Amino acid sequence: MTAIQTSGLARRFGDVVAVESLDLHVRDGEAYGFLGPNGAGKSTTINMLLGFTPPSSGSGTVLGYDIEDESLAIRQSIGVLPEDFGMYERLTARKHVQFAIDTKGATDDPDDLLSRVGLSDAADRKAGGFSTGMKQRVALAMALVGEPELLILDEPSSGIDPNGAREMRAIIQEELDRGATVFFSSHIMEQVEAICDRVGIMSGGRLVAEDSIDALKDQFDDESRLILTVDAVPDGIVSRLEPVDGVLDVRVDGTDIVTSVSNSRSKAVVINAVEDAGGVIADITAEDHSLDDLFAAFTTGDGATRGDARASRAEAALEEVDA
Ligand SMILES: Nc1ncnc2c1ncn2[C@@H]1O[C@H](COP(=O)(O)OP(=O)(O)OP(=O)(O)O)[C@@H](O)[C@H]1O
């Protein structure tokens, strides 16, 4: 069975198209990273999957249940860590978890769950005094109630310190090991890279890529990144380099001119162009692409055509897969 499937799913808020013709396929037992910049439509998608926001058009199923007609069954069967989790200030951490257990008719021991998320010491404290990270841990404990087949986690690591993020990763891995499907949105690329089998990248309400991280990276195999550190960045260097044949992207980061080039011939042209523009090159670095680059490539529209070009490349690649 497909854990999550949507077809032409869309949601508009007035003139704003939050999600547009979304076809999502999350397989049983996989860890699926749902990525995208702020405002890309991730939370709106998750809210549609949970039945909190009705779609403007399109359809979808979660664990085989229809997202519009069977949302109650969906919420009973899955574990959710929502984006904005409101807590009852006067209830203790344990009471929160017990509430989730009772609601689901589950038999978990709340103390076991609080121990898993590292909150044993705070079990009897009222949530009103909790830090953001502690609230997030309570929310995760509540999501884990009843060993759900599917966990939907919206930014699970937000507000969590690096140790907490590592523990969160370990918990997600444990859940995967017992056979659960994990669908989570995140801005933390290391976390996504460490956990995910596949990622879907949203941009402007559309799914611009959906594949394994390795497969997406393969699309960049013929490309490399060239970083020129200069004493002072020459005026207008971005618009000067962008038209150079083989240059896929240019941006300036402090005194670094960061370019993606499709062949080594272009590197020499870039270096010459920077020097011709009066740049004194202090250092040259060539780098492989990281997941951050990949994310930027699929989601940024700045630097003129690059984001669009990448998006169309991604679409072309996906069409090939579909064909
Ligand atoms: N209730 C609403 N009313 C009006 N516009 C909305 C509403 N909810 C979302 N939007 C708009 O829809 C778009 C997508 O928002 P959404 O929250 O889904 O993005 P996101 O990818 O989850 O972003 P973030 O990473 O910042 O949480 C944005 O332009 C947002 O302003």
The ligand as an SDF file (V2000), in Angstrom:
LIG
                    3D

 31 33  0  0  0  0  0  0  0  0999 V2000
   -4.8390   30.2850    6.3260 N   0  0  0  0  0  0  0  0  0  0  0  0
   -4.1960   30.9320    5.3420 C   0  0  0  0  0  0  0  0  0  0  0  0
   -4.6860   32.0550    4.8130 N   0  0  0  0  0  0  0  0  0  0  0  0
   -4.0450   32.6930    3.8100 C   0  0  0  0  0  0  0  0  0  0  0  0
   -2.8860   32.2840    3.2760 N   0  0  0  0  0  0  0  0  0  0  0  0
   -2.3430   31.1650    3.7580 C   0  0  0  0  0  0  0  0  0  0  0  0
   -2.9530   30.4190    4.8180 C   0  0  0  0  0  0  0  0  0  0  0  0
   -2.1800   29.3400    5.0970 N   0  0  0  0  0  0  0  0  0  0  0  0
   -1.1300   29.4130    4.2550 C   0  0  0  0  0  0  0  0  0  0  0  0
   -1.2170   30.4910    3.4590 N   0  0  0  0  0  0  0  0  0  0  0  0
   -0.2730   30.8750    2.3900 C   0  0  0  0  0  0  0  0  0  0  0  0
   -0.0100   29.7450    1.6050 O   0  0  0  0  0  0  0  0  0  0  0  0
    1.3660   29.7070    1.2360 C   0  0  0  0  0  0  0  0  0  0  0  0
    1.9880   28.3980    1.7100 C   0  0  0  0  0  0  0  0  0  0  0  0
    2.0980   28.4330    3.1350 O   0  0  0  0  0  0  0  0  0  0  0  0
    2.5700   27.1870    3.9880 P   0  0  0  0  0  0  0  0  0  0  0  0
    2.4070   27.5490    5.4480 O   0  0  0  0  0  0  0  0  0  0  0  0
    1.8790   25.9800    3.5230 O   0  0  0  0  0  0  0  0  0  0  0  0
    4.1110   27.0870    3.6180 O   0  0  0  0  0  0  0  0  0  0  0  0
    5.2780   26.2250    4.2980 P   0  0  0  0  0  0  0  0  0  0  0  0
    6.0070   25.5930    3.1740 O   0  0  0  0  0  0  0  0  0  0  0  0
    4.7360   25.3330    5.3550 O   0  0  0  0  0  0  0  0  0  0  0  0
    6.1730   27.3550    4.9440 O   0  0  0  0  0  0  0  0  0  0  0  0
    7.0820   27.3190    6.3090 P   0  0  0  0  0  0  0  0  0  0  0  0
    8.3090   26.5230    5.9800 O   0  0  0  0  0  0  0  0  0  0  0  0
    7.3760   28.7630    6.5170 O   0  0  0  0  0  0  0  0  0  0  0  0
    6.2460   26.7230    7.4030 O   0  0  0  0  0  0  0  0  0  0  0  0
    2.0010   30.9570    1.8240 C   0  0  0  0  0  0  0  0  0  0  0  0
    1.9790   31.9690    0.8420 O   0  0  0  0  0  0  0  0  0  0  0  0
    1.0560   31.2970    2.9610 C   0  0  0  0  0  0  0  0  0  0  0  0
    1.0810   32.6860    3.2340 O   0  0  0  0  0  0  0  0  0  0  0  0
  1  2  1  0
  2  3  1  0
  2  7  2  0
  3  4  2  0
  4  5  1  0
  5  6  2  0
  6  7  1  0
  6 10  1  0
  7  8  1  0
  8  9  2  0
  9 10  1  0
 10 11  1  0
 11 12  1  0
 11 30  1  0
 12 13  1  0
 13 14  1  0
 13 28  1  0
 14 15  1  0
 15 16  1  0
 16 17  2  0
 16 18  1  0
 16 19  1  0
 19 20  1  0
 20 21  2  0
 20 22  1  0
 20 23  1  0
 23 24  1  0
 24 25  2  0
 24 26  1  0
 24 27  1  0
 28 29  1  0
 28 30  1  0
 30 31  1  0
M  END
$$$$
